[in-house]
Amino acid sequence: MEDPVTISSGISYDRHSIDRWLSIYDHKTCPVTKQALSDRALIPNTTLLRLIQSWTAKVQRSKGLLLDASTPRRFDVSKMCQELGEALELEAQLKCLKKIKILIQEDDDDYRRVVMEKAGLASLVTSLVMRPSSFDQHADDLQVMGEAAIVLQLLNPSQEELRQITACKNGGIIRPLSMILQRGTYQARIHTALLLRSIFKLVTDACKCDIPMVMFESMTEILKDHNASKGTTLALLSVLMHVIPFGNNLSKVIEAGAMSVLVELLLEEREDRRKCEAMLYVLEALCKRAEGRSELIGHPAGVAAVAGKILRVSHGVTERAVKILLLLCRYCVGNGVVKEMMEIGAVAKLCMVVQVEGNGKTREKAKEIFELHLKSWNKFPCFPLNCMP
């Protein structure tokens, strides 16, 4: 078992095995208890994963697979690259990739870059990620692709190398990475998220217009995971920020259920400026569409989550939050937004923005909100008359 997950019956299985049981064989019950499953969600069992990784490391050390300080690293990497290039069987490819991964993790960035550029490791590994595939890919093929994606991300390719990788087949690497993000192991999904962040900074606009729906669904699922690291969350938010302006991506993000996930994350986040600004950037983009505004208003804590960040984290966060409230006040007057903003204290915060916020543009947007609804708010007994702009 390499990637333990728990299903709704409470039993943990290897991701690939249970995925085949549910998806390929279309079973609707737990293999052990025979209990009917309420849903097919696969929840990562991170506690069991850490135990497995600890045990695996001990076994590798006992067999001499882990490298020590006396290992001739440069020679070993070249040899492993040769072995990987000559490996035809999936098992042999997977074994080579794991050895290379261990070696990379024990070395420094400069050495990884030399190996990548001189030995052609990045292009070799990329070919394994981009092996002929479909979303019904066999588990063994997917495991090799996932391990190759991990190695490629750990190599930290230069921008020039990444441009060459993404230019191949007009961004053809995006589709297999989407599949890994959906069905790969826990570790493969995390490294793939980090790799996608680097890729989407460099790909052409045309590539950003043709992103499969499964990628947005998979990113949403990972963002839901409370065990996801800050780095992973920021990487996925960065991907969304780079792609939502293109094609039909806004509608895809909304359809994937990202709005409610972002609201929950925003409620939980208290101090991290980068995460708050990234989440509000995406929320603002989604609220430029009618369906996005409807999703935000429909969430019981949607408006409160946005208003709660005003004057609390940074000027940038306040600016984004006020912009979102302005969009709601312009286009959603008949949905109880005006009343809700008074009840949750958003109006009082906007008064404070007008009085103390240093950003002139943000103050003007807050004043615009008052111009739209001051008459309505003035009827409330709790309206702060002494703070009227």
Secondary structure per residue as TSV (DSSP state, phi and psi in degrees):
chain	resnum	aa	ss	phi	psi
A	1	M	-	360.0	123.9
A	2	E	-	-112.0	-31.3
A	3	D	S	-134.1	81.2
A	4	P	E	-70.4	136.9
A	5	V	E	-133.9	155.0
A	6	T	E	-112.5	135.3
A	7	I	-	-100.7	179.0
A	8	S	T	-64.8	-17.5
A	9	S	T	-78.6	-9.5
A	10	G	S	92.3	-0.3
A	11	I	-	-93.9	141.5
A	12	S	E	-99.4	141.1
A	13	Y	E	-138.5	167.4
A	14	D	E	-71.3	137.4
A	15	R	H	-56.0	-47.0
A	16	H	H	-62.7	-40.2
A	17	S	H	-68.2	-48.2
A	18	I	H	-71.8	-29.7
A	19	D	H	-64.6	-41.8
A	20	R	I	-65.4	-40.7
A	21	W	I	-59.1	-43.3
A	22	L	I	-84.7	-42.0
A	23	S	I	-90.6	-49.5
A	24	I	I	-78.9	-45.1
A	25	Y	S	-91.7	-6.6
A	26	D	-	58.0	37.4
A	27	H	-	-77.3	151.3
A	28	K	-	-120.7	15.6
A	29	T	B	-128.1	162.9
A	30	C	-	-73.0	131.8
A	31	P	T	-60.2	-30.8
A	32	V	T	-90.1	-53.5
A	33	T	T	-86.9	-15.6
A	34	K	-	63.8	13.1
A	35	Q	-	-73.1	137.4
A	36	A	B	-65.4	134.4
A	37	L	-	-87.8	130.7
A	38	S	S	-70.4	-30.6
A	39	D	-	-154.2	173.5
A	40	R	-	-108.0	21.2
A	41	A	-	-65.7	138.5
A	42	L	-	-111.2	109.5
A	43	I	E	-96.5	121.1
A	44	P	E	-58.1	130.9
A	45	N	-	-96.8	86.3
A	46	T	H	-69.2	-29.5
A	47	T	H	-64.6	-47.5
A	48	L	H	-66.0	-35.0
A	49	L	H	-61.3	-43.6
A	50	R	H	-63.4	-39.0
A	51	L	H	-64.5	-41.0
A	52	I	H	-65.0	-44.3
A	53	Q	H	-63.9	-39.0
A	54	S	H	-64.3	-44.9
A	55	W	H	-64.4	-42.2
A	56	T	H	-61.6	-41.3
A	57	A	H	-62.7	-39.2
A	58	K	H	-65.1	-41.8
A	59	V	H	-65.3	-41.7
A	60	Q	H	-63.2	-40.4
A	61	R	H	-63.2	-41.2
A	62	S	H	-65.9	-26.7
A	63	K	H	-96.3	-0.3
A	64	G	T	78.2	20.5
A	65	L	-	-82.2	-27.0
A	66	L	S	-83.0	137.5
A	67	L	-	-81.5	143.9
A	68	D	-	-109.8	-177.5
A	69	A	T	-64.7	-21.8
A	70	S	T	-87.2	-3.9
A	71	T	S	-71.4	131.9
A	72	P	-	-74.6	89.7
A	73	R	H	-64.2	-44.4
A	74	R	H	-61.5	-43.1
A	75	F	H	-64.7	-43.1
A	76	D	H	-64.2	-41.0
A	77	V	H	-63.5	-45.2
A	78	S	H	-60.4	-41.5
A	79	K	H	-66.1	-41.3
A	80	M	H	-65.8	-37.4
A	81	C	H	-61.2	-41.2
A	82	Q	H	-64.7	-43.3
A	83	E	H	-62.4	-40.2
A	84	L	H	-65.6	-41.2
A	85	G	H	-65.3	-30.0
A	86	E	H	-92.4	-12.1
A	87	A	-	-71.3	127.6
A	88	L	-	-108.5	-33.2
A	89	E	S	-81.8	147.0
A	90	L	H	-60.0	-41.0
A	91	E	H	-62.9	-40.7
A	92	A	H	-67.5	-40.3
A	93	Q	H	-62.9	-43.1
A	94	L	H	-65.0	-40.5
A	95	K	H	-63.4	-43.5
A	96	C	H	-63.8	-43.2
A	97	L	H	-61.8	-40.9
A	98	K	H	-67.0	-38.1
A	99	K	H	-64.2	-43.9
A	100	I	H	-64.4	-39.1
A	101	K	H	-61.1	-44.0
A	102	I	H	-61.5	-43.6
A	103	L	H	-64.9	-42.4
A	104	I	H	-63.3	-43.5
A	105	Q	H	-65.2	-21.8
A	106	E	T	-95.2	-0.9
A	107	D	S	-113.1	177.8
A	108	D	-	-96.2	169.9
A	109	D	H	-61.3	-41.9
A	110	D	H	-61.6	-40.4
A	111	Y	H	-67.4	-41.2
A	112	R	H	-58.4	-42.8
A	113	R	H	-64.2	-40.7
A	114	V	H	-62.7	-44.4
A	115	V	H	-60.8	-45.6
A	116	M	H	-60.7	-47.0
A	117	E	H	-77.9	-39.1
A	118	K	H	-87.3	-35.3
A	119	A	H	-94.2	-7.2
A	120	G	-	69.9	28.1
A	121	L	H	-66.3	-40.3
A	122	A	H	-61.8	-45.5
A	123	S	H	-67.7	-34.7
A	124	L	H	-65.7	-45.2
A	125	V	H	-67.4	-37.9
A	126	T	H	-59.7	-37.5
A	127	S	H	-62.7	-29.6
A	128	L	H	-77.5	-33.7
A	129	V	H	-64.9	-38.9
A	130	M	T	-95.0	22.2
A	131	R	S	-58.9	149.8
A	132	P	S	-50.6	126.1
A	133	S	-	-148.5	164.1
A	134	S	-	-145.0	169.9
A	135	F	T	-74.9	-1.1
A	136	D	T	-104.4	25.4
A	137	Q	-	-55.3	141.8
A	138	H	-	-63.7	146.3
A	139	A	H	-58.3	-38.0
A	140	D	H	-66.9	-41.4
A	141	D	H	-61.3	-43.5
A	142	L	H	-65.1	-33.7
A	143	Q	H	-65.5	-41.1
A	144	V	H	-64.9	-43.8
A	145	M	H	-60.9	-42.2
A	146	G	H	-65.3	-42.7
A	147	E	H	-66.0	-36.9
A	148	A	H	-65.9	-37.2
A	149	A	H	-65.3	-37.6
A	150	I	H	-62.4	-48.2
A	151	V	H	-61.8	-42.5
A	152	L	H	-62.8	-40.0
A	153	Q	H	-69.1	-39.3
A	154	L	H	-66.0	-27.8
A	155	L	H	-67.0	-23.1
A	156	N	-	52.3	63.2
A	157	P	-	-59.7	151.0
A	158	S	-	-67.4	166.0
A	159	Q	H	-61.5	-38.9
A	160	E	H	-63.7	-41.8
A	161	E	H	-65.2	-41.9
A	162	L	H	-64.1	-37.8
A	163	R	H	-60.9	-41.3
A	164	Q	H	-65.8	-39.0
A	165	I	H	-64.9	-46.2
A	166	T	H	-74.4	-25.5
A	167	A	H	-73.0	-22.7
A	168	C	T	-62.4	122.8
A	169	K	T	55.9	36.7
A	170	N	T	52.5	54.1
A	171	G	T	77.8	28.0
A	172	G	T	-62.8	-16.5
A	173	I	T	-72.6	-18.7
A	174	I	H	-65.9	-40.8
A	175	R	H	-63.6	-51.0
A	176	P	H	-62.1	-33.8
A	177	L	H	-66.5	-32.6
A	178	S	H	-63.2	-39.9
A	179	M	H	-66.1	-41.2
A	180	I	H	-64.8	-40.4
A	181	L	H	-61.8	-30.0
A	182	Q	H	-85.5	-45.3
A	183	R	H	-122.2	2.3
A	184	G	S	-74.1	176.0
A	185	T	-	-67.5	167.7
A	186	Y	H	-57.8	-47.5
A	187	Q	H	-66.0	-39.1
A	188	A	H	-63.4	-38.8
A	189	R	H	-66.6	-39.6
A	190	I	H	-65.5	-48.2
A	191	H	H	-66.9	-33.5
A	192	T	H	-65.1	-39.1
A	193	A	H	-60.2	-43.5
A	194	L	H	-66.4	-37.4
A	195	L	H	-67.6	-40.1
A	196	L	H	-64.2	-34.7
A	197	R	H	-58.7	-44.7
A	198	S	H	-67.9	-38.6
A	199	I	H	-67.1	-44.4
A	200	F	H	-73.9	-8.3
A	201	K	T	-77.9	-15.7
A	202	L	T	-120.3	-20.8
A	203	V	S	-68.8	160.6
A	204	T	-	-72.4	161.5
A	205	D	H	-61.3	-33.6
A	206	A	H	-61.4	-38.9
A	207	C	H	-66.7	-33.8
A	208	K	H	-71.8	-18.9
A	209	C	H	-82.9	-16.4
A	210	D	-	-119.6	58.7
A	211	I	-	-100.4	128.9
A	212	P	-	-65.9	146.1
A	213	M	H	-57.0	-33.3
A	214	V	H	-61.5	-28.0
A	215	M	H	-65.9	-42.9
A	216	F	H	-67.9	-37.7
A	217	E	H	-64.2	-41.8
A	218	S	H	-68.5	-40.8
A	219	M	H	-62.1	-39.8
A	220	T	H	-63.2	-41.5
A	221	E	H	-63.6	-41.2
A	222	I	H	-68.4	-39.8
A	223	L	H	-62.0	-29.3
A	224	K	H	-67.1	-29.4
A	225	D	-	-68.0	115.9
A	226	H	T	-68.4	-15.8
A	227	N	T	-87.8	-5.4
A	228	A	-	-64.0	137.6
A	229	S	-	-73.4	164.8
A	230	K	H	-60.1	-41.1
A	231	G	H	-62.0	-40.9
A	232	T	H	-65.8	-44.9
A	233	T	H	-60.7	-45.5
A	234	L	H	-64.1	-37.2
A	235	A	H	-62.8	-45.3
A	236	L	H	-67.7	-39.0
A	237	L	H	-64.1	-37.3
A	238	S	H	-63.2	-41.9
A	239	V	H	-59.3	-46.9
A	240	L	H	-60.6	-42.2
A	241	M	H	-61.6	-35.2
A	242	H	H	-77.8	-27.8
A	243	V	H	-106.7	-21.8
A	244	I	T	-62.4	-25.3
A	245	P	T	-73.8	-6.6
A	246	F	S	-109.6	146.0
A	247	G	T	55.5	-138.5
A	248	N	T	-102.8	26.3
A	249	N	H	-66.3	-33.7
A	250	L	H	-58.5	-47.3
A	251	S	H	-64.0	-37.6
A	252	K	H	-65.4	-41.3
A	253	V	H	-63.9	-43.1
A	254	I	H	-64.3	-44.6
A	255	E	H	-63.5	-31.5
A	256	A	T	-73.0	-7.0
A	257	G	T	85.7	22.0
A	258	A	H	-69.0	-28.6
A	259	M	H	-58.8	-51.3
A	260	S	H	-64.7	-35.5
A	261	V	H	-65.8	-43.2
A	262	L	H	-64.6	-38.3
A	263	V	H	-62.4	-44.7
A	264	E	H	-62.9	-42.6
A	265	L	H	-63.6	-39.3
A	266	L	H	-65.5	-37.0
A	267	L	H	-65.7	-36.5
A	268	E	H	-78.2	-31.0
A	269	E	-	-80.6	128.9
A	270	R	-	-111.7	-37.5
A	271	E	S	-126.7	-21.8
A	272	D	-	-71.6	110.1
A	273	R	H	-63.2	-46.0
A	274	R	H	-63.1	-44.1
A	275	K	H	-65.7	-43.6
A	276	C	H	-63.5	-45.0
A	277	E	H	-64.6	-40.1
A	278	A	H	-65.9	-44.7
A	279	M	H	-63.2	-42.5
A	280	L	H	-69.8	-31.7
A	281	Y	H	-60.5	-47.5
A	282	V	H	-66.2	-43.0
A	283	L	H	-60.8	-41.6
A	284	E	H	-61.4	-43.4
A	285	A	H	-62.1	-42.1
A	286	L	H	-66.2	-34.8
A	287	C	T	-75.1	-5.2
A	288	K	T	-78.1	-9.3
A	289	R	S	-107.5	144.5
A	290	A	H	-58.3	-40.7
A	291	E	H	-68.1	-30.3
A	292	G	H	-68.1	-44.9
A	293	R	H	-62.3	-39.8
A	294	S	H	-62.4	-40.9
A	295	E	H	-64.1	-42.1
A	296	L	H	-66.3	-45.5
A	297	I	H	-66.4	-34.3
A	298	G	H	-70.5	-20.8
A	299	H	S	-76.2	129.7
A	300	P	T	-55.3	-28.9
A	301	A	T	-114.5	13.5
A	302	G	H	-60.4	-56.4
A	303	V	H	-66.3	-39.1
A	304	A	H	-65.1	-37.8
A	305	A	H	-62.7	-41.0
A	306	V	H	-70.7	-49.8
A	307	A	H	-63.2	-30.3
A	308	G	T	-66.2	-17.9
A	309	K	T	-91.5	-5.4
A	310	I	T	-68.0	129.7
A	311	L	T	59.7	29.7
A	312	R	T	-122.2	-31.9
A	313	V	S	-112.9	-56.9
A	314	S	-	-162.2	167.6
A	315	H	H	-62.4	-38.0
A	316	G	H	-63.9	-41.1
A	317	V	H	-64.4	-44.4
A	318	T	H	-60.2	-43.3
A	319	E	H	-60.3	-46.4
A	320	R	H	-63.4	-43.0
A	321	A	H	-63.7	-42.1
A	322	V	H	-65.5	-39.4
A	323	K	H	-60.4	-41.2
A	324	I	H	-65.3	-44.9
A	325	L	H	-62.1	-36.0
A	326	L	H	-64.5	-41.2
A	327	L	H	-60.9	-41.9
A	328	L	H	-65.8	-41.8
A	329	C	H	-69.8	-27.1
A	330	R	H	-76.4	-41.0
A	331	Y	H	-116.1	-6.1
A	332	C	-	-126.7	39.6
A	333	V	G	-62.5	-37.1
A	334	G	G	-84.7	12.2
A	335	N	G	-109.9	20.6
A	336	G	T	77.1	9.9
A	337	V	H	-66.2	-41.5
A	338	V	H	-59.4	-46.2
A	339	K	H	-66.4	-43.6
A	340	E	H	-62.6	-39.7
A	341	M	H	-62.4	-35.2
A	342	M	H	-68.9	-44.0
A	343	E	H	-66.9	-34.0
A	344	I	T	-92.4	0.0
A	345	G	T	89.8	9.1
A	346	A	H	-66.8	-34.4
A	347	V	H	-66.1	-43.0
A	348	A	H	-61.5	-38.1
A	349	K	H	-67.4	-37.0
A	350	L	H	-65.8	-34.8
A	351	C	H	-60.9	-41.5
A	352	M	H	-66.7	-36.5
A	353	V	H	-60.9	-43.8
A	354	V	H	-62.5	-33.5
A	355	Q	H	-85.4	-38.4
A	356	V	H	-122.3	-16.6
A	357	E	-	-65.1	131.1
A	358	G	S	-77.8	-19.7
A	359	N	-	-83.5	113.8
A	360	G	H	-61.7	-38.6
A	361	K	H	-64.7	-38.7
A	362	T	H	-66.3	-40.8
A	363	R	H	-59.6	-43.0
A	364	E	H	-63.7	-38.0
A	365	K	H	-68.8	-37.0
A	366	A	H	-64.6	-41.1
A	367	K	H	-63.1	-37.1
A	368	E	H	-63.0	-37.5
A	369	I	H	-62.2	-43.4
A	370	F	H	-64.7	-38.5
A	371	E	H	-61.1	-31.9
A	372	L	H	-75.1	-35.4
A	373	H	H	-136.0	15.4
A	374	L	H	-59.2	-39.8
A	375	K	H	-61.8	-40.4
A	376	S	H	-68.2	-44.5
A	377	W	H	-70.2	-28.6
A	378	N	T	-65.0	-18.2
A	379	K	T	-80.5	-15.7
A	380	F	S	-79.6	134.6
A	381	P	T	-65.1	-21.9
A	382	C	T	-90.7	4.9
A	383	F	-	-67.1	128.7
A	384	P	-	-75.1	86.2
A	385	L	G	-59.7	-33.7
A	386	N	G	-72.9	-8.8
A	387	C	G	-111.0	12.1
A	388	M	-	-61.7	131.7
A	389	P	-	-71.9	360.0
